[in-house]
Amino acid sequence: MSDSCGGLDLGFLGLSYAKVAALGVVQGITELMPISSTAHMRIVPALLGWPDPGAAFSAAMQAAALLAVLSYFRRDFIGIVGGSLRAAAQRRFGDKDLKLALLVVLATIPIGIAGLALAPILNACNSPLRSLQAVGVACVVMAGLLALAEIVARHRRDMEKATVLDALLVGLAQVGALIPGVSRSGSTLTAALALGFRREEAARFSFLLGAPTIALAGAKEFWELHKAHLSAHGWSLLGVGLAVAAVASFVAIWGLMRVLERFSAWPFVFYRAALGVVVLAVAFS
C-alpha cells in the first residue's frame, strides 16, 4: 500500500528490502541510460504487482547516480574543478577548464528554475505526469527525437569546442527530463547529438552538464524527506536502494559508453520505442 507524509509520495515504504534492492538495480541501470528510469520504475512494479515506489524514491536514488558519475568521470571533474580554480586565481579567464565549468553552471540554471516551479506537481501523490499514459507517450516521442538526432547528426565535434549556445540548448533540453518518461540522459544526449558532437563526446558532455542537476535534485529530495520526518525504517530502505543503485549506475555508464563508442544510439531508439508501446498497452489494457 502506498504511504505518504508531508505531501510526498512514499510508496516505497510498502516494499520489502529485497524489493527495494531489486528496484535499486532497475533505477541504477536506467537512470543514466537514455531509456527513462521513470518509465521502468512505473512499469516494473506494475507488472510484478508491487506498489509504485513513488517520485520521492526515484529522486533520492539520484544520489547513487551522482556517485557513479563522479567516480567514472573523476579525472574530468578533478581537472575541471582544479583547473578552473587555478585559472580564476590567476585571472586566466580564457582557460578551457574555467570555460567548461561556467558552461556546466549555465546549463544547470534552466532545470533549476523549472524544477522549483514544478516540484508541487512532480512530487504529489498520484501526479498525472506519472501516469502510465504520460510515460508511454514520452517514451515514444523521445525515441523519435533520438532517431532524428542520429539521422541528422554530423558526429564531428568534441566537448572542448562547446559554446555558450551549446550549454544553453542542452540545458533547456534537460528541462524536459522533469516529465517522467523523457529521461535526463536521453534528452541531453539527444540535444548534444543534434548539435553535432561525436557520440561518446555527447555522452560525456551530457554527464558533466548533468552532474550539478543530479546533485541538486538529490539534495532537495533528501531535505524534503528530512522535513517530512521519514522514519528510521524508511531511511534504511533508502540506504539499501542507494547502495545497490550506485553499483548498477556505474555499470550502466560503462555500458553506455561502450555502445556509443562502438555502435550508435540506435539500440536505445528501438528499445525506447518498444518500451513506450508496452507501457501504453499496459495503460490501456
Stockholm file with secondary structure:
# STOCKHOLM 1.0

chainA/1-285         MSDSCGGLDLGFLGLSYAKVAALGVVQGITELMPISSTAHMRIVPALLGWPDPGAAFSAAMQAAALLAVLSYFRRDFIGIVGGSLRAAAQRRFGDKDLKLALLVVLATIPIGIAGLALAPILNACNSPLRSLQAVGVACVVMAGLLALAEIVARHRRDMEKATVLDALLVGLAQVGALIPGVSRSGSTLTAALALGFRREEAARFSFLLGAPTIALAGAKEFWELHKAHLSAHGWSLLGVGLAVAAVASFVAIWGLMRVLERFSAWPFVFYRAALGVVVLAVAFS
#=GR chainA/1-285 SS CCCEETTEECGGGGSCHHHHHHHHHHHHHHHTTTTCHHHHHHHHHHHHTCCCCCHHHHHHTHHHHHHHHHHHTHHHHHHHHHHHHHHHHTTCTTCHHHHHHHHHHHHHHHHHHHHHHHHHHHSSTTCGGGSHHHHHHHHHHHHHHHHHHHHHCCCCBCGGGCCHHHHHHHHHHHHGGGSTTSCHHHHHHHHHHHTTBCHHHHHHHHHHHHHHHHHHHHHHHHHHHHHTTCCHHHHHHHHHHHHHHHHHHHHHHHHHHHHHHHSCSHHHHHHHHHHHHHHHHHHTC
#=GC SS_cons         CCCEETTEECGGGGSCHHHHHHHHHHHHHHHTTTTCHHHHHHHHHHHHTCCCCCHHHHHHTHHHHHHHHHHHTHHHHHHHHHHHHHHHHTTCTTCHHHHHHHHHHHHHHHHHHHHHHHHHHHSSTTCGGGSHHHHHHHHHHHHHHHHHHHHHCCCCBCGGGCCHHHHHHHHHHHHGGGSTTSCHHHHHHHHHHHTTBCHHHHHHHHHHHHHHHHHHHHHHHHHHHHHTTCCHHHHHHHHHHHHHHHHHHHHHHHHHHHHHHHSCSHHHHHHHHHHHHHHHHHHTC
//
